[in-house]
Amino acid sequence: MPRKLTLRQKIEHRIARKEGEDVFLTREFKKLGGEDQVLRTLRTLVDEGQLVRLGYGIYGRARPSSLSGKAVLSSREGFLGVAQQALDKLGVEWEPTEAQRAYNEGRSTQVPVNPVVRIKGRFSRHLRYRNAELVLER
């Protein structure tokens, strides 16, 4: 008789199946188990370095750093790209700031350093990774 998968194995399997996605919301795992169990499992995955907590109910895919061995975001776009994916998943309308548009269109050579997006509508969560926090323009 085959063994049933544990909640952790189910969550790891679901994360592995979503290749192109780097952001996961807790509500994506809601059907797998109770809320407390899912949160406990996600916390364990954060402690082990498989995920990084970005905000309330928002987690990013992680990999070990080649320099320090600590968990770092595995997204090629960095924190800003992951934050934009999270906003998309949460259904928040956003657009790049004027500085980002100017750089992307070649009108400026200044690279925007701080992660900033312009929000259309209401959004009150904080998204942060280590000491970088997403700044919201209105």
C-alpha positions as CSV (number, residue, x, y, z in Angstrom):
1,M,0.0,0.0,0.0
2,P,1.5,3.4,-1.0
3,R,2.3,5.8,1.7
4,K,0.5,9.1,1.8
5,L,2.5,12.3,1.3
6,T,3.1,14.5,4.2
7,L,2.0,18.2,4.1
8,R,5.6,19.2,3.7
9,Q,6.1,16.9,0.7
10,K,2.9,18.2,-0.9
11,I,4.1,21.8,-0.5
12,E,7.6,21.1,-1.8
13,H,6.1,19.2,-4.7
14,R,3.8,22.2,-5.5
15,I,6.7,24.6,-5.3
16,A,8.9,22.5,-7.6
17,R,6.1,22.2,-10.2
18,K,5.9,26.0,-10.6
19,E,9.2,26.5,-12.4
20,G,8.7,30.1,-13.7
21,E,7.2,31.4,-10.5
22,D,9.4,32.8,-7.8
23,V,6.6,34.1,-5.5
24,F,4.2,32.0,-3.4
25,L,1.2,33.1,-1.4
26,T,0.0,31.1,1.6
27,R,-3.5,30.9,0.1
28,E,-2.0,28.8,-2.7
29,F,-1.4,26.0,-0.2
30,K,-4.8,26.4,1.6
31,K,-6.3,23.2,0.2
32,L,-3.4,21.1,1.3
33,G,-4.0,21.4,5.1
34,G,-5.1,23.5,8.0
35,E,-3.9,27.1,8.1
36,D,-1.7,26.6,11.2
37,Q,-0.1,23.5,9.7
38,V,0.6,25.2,6.4
39,L,2.2,28.2,8.1
40,R,4.3,26.0,10.3
41,T,5.5,24.1,7.3
42,L,6.3,27.3,5.4
43,R,8.2,28.6,8.5
44,T,10.3,25.4,8.5
45,L,11.1,25.8,4.8
46,V,12.2,29.4,5.5
47,D,14.4,28.2,8.4
48,E,16.0,25.6,6.1
49,G,16.6,28.1,3.3
50,Q,14.2,26.8,0.7
51,L,12.0,29.9,0.9
52,V,12.5,33.5,2.0
53,R,9.7,35.4,3.7
54,L,8.9,38.7,1.9
55,G,5.9,39.9,3.8
56,Y,2.6,38.8,5.4
57,G,1.6,35.6,3.5
58,I,4.2,36.1,0.8
59,Y,7.2,33.9,0.2
60,G,10.0,33.8,-2.4
61,R,11.9,30.9,-3.8
62,A,15.4,30.8,-2.4
63,R,18.8,29.1,-3.1
64,P,22.0,29.0,-1.0
65,S,24.4,31.8,-1.7
66,S,27.7,30.7,-3.2
67,L,29.6,33.2,-1.0
68,S,28.0,32.8,2.4
69,G,25.8,29.8,2.2
70,K,22.8,31.7,3.4
71,A,19.4,31.7,1.6
72,V,19.1,34.3,-1.1
73,L,16.4,35.0,-3.6
74,S,16.8,32.9,-6.7
75,S,15.1,35.3,-9.1
76,R,17.1,36.8,-11.8
77,E,15.2,40.1,-11.6
78,G,16.1,40.5,-7.9
79,F,13.9,41.8,-5.2
80,L,12.1,44.3,-7.5
81,G,11.1,41.6,-9.9
82,V,9.9,39.4,-7.1
83,A,7.9,42.2,-5.5
84,Q,6.3,43.0,-8.9
85,Q,5.3,39.3,-9.2
86,A,3.8,39.4,-5.7
87,L,1.8,42.5,-6.6
88,D,0.5,40.8,-9.7
89,K,-0.5,37.7,-7.7
90,L,-2.3,39.9,-5.1
91,G,-4.2,41.6,-7.9
92,V,-2.7,45.0,-7.2
93,E,-2.5,47.4,-10.2
94,W,1.0,48.9,-10.5
95,E,3.2,50.6,-13.0
96,P,6.9,51.4,-13.2
97,T,8.0,54.8,-11.9
98,E,9.1,57.7,-14.1
99,A,12.8,57.0,-13.3
100,Q,12.4,53.3,-14.3
101,R,10.6,54.3,-17.6
102,A,13.3,56.8,-18.4
103,Y,16.0,54.3,-17.9
104,N,14.2,51.5,-19.9
105,E,13.5,53.9,-22.8
106,G,17.1,55.1,-22.9
107,R,16.3,58.7,-21.8
108,S,18.5,58.4,-18.7
109,T,21.7,56.6,-17.8
110,Q,20.9,56.6,-14.1
111,V,20.0,53.1,-12.9
112,P,17.2,53.2,-10.3
113,V,18.7,51.6,-7.2
114,N,15.8,51.6,-4.7
115,P,12.9,49.2,-5.4
116,V,10.0,51.6,-6.1
117,V,6.7,51.1,-7.9
118,R,3.7,53.3,-8.5
119,I,0.5,51.8,-7.1
120,K,-2.9,52.4,-8.5
121,G,-5.5,52.0,-5.8
122,R,-5.1,50.7,-2.3
123,F,-2.3,48.5,-0.9
124,S,-1.1,48.6,2.7
125,R,1.3,45.6,3.0
126,H,5.0,45.9,3.4
127,L,7.3,43.8,1.2
128,R,10.9,43.6,2.3
129,Y,13.9,41.4,1.7
130,R,16.8,41.7,4.2
131,N,17.2,45.5,4.5
132,A,15.5,46.5,1.2
133,E,11.9,47.5,1.4
134,L,9.6,48.1,-1.6
135,V,8.7,51.8,-1.7
136,L,5.2,52.6,-2.9
137,E,4.4,55.8,-4.8
138,R,0.8,56.9,-5.1
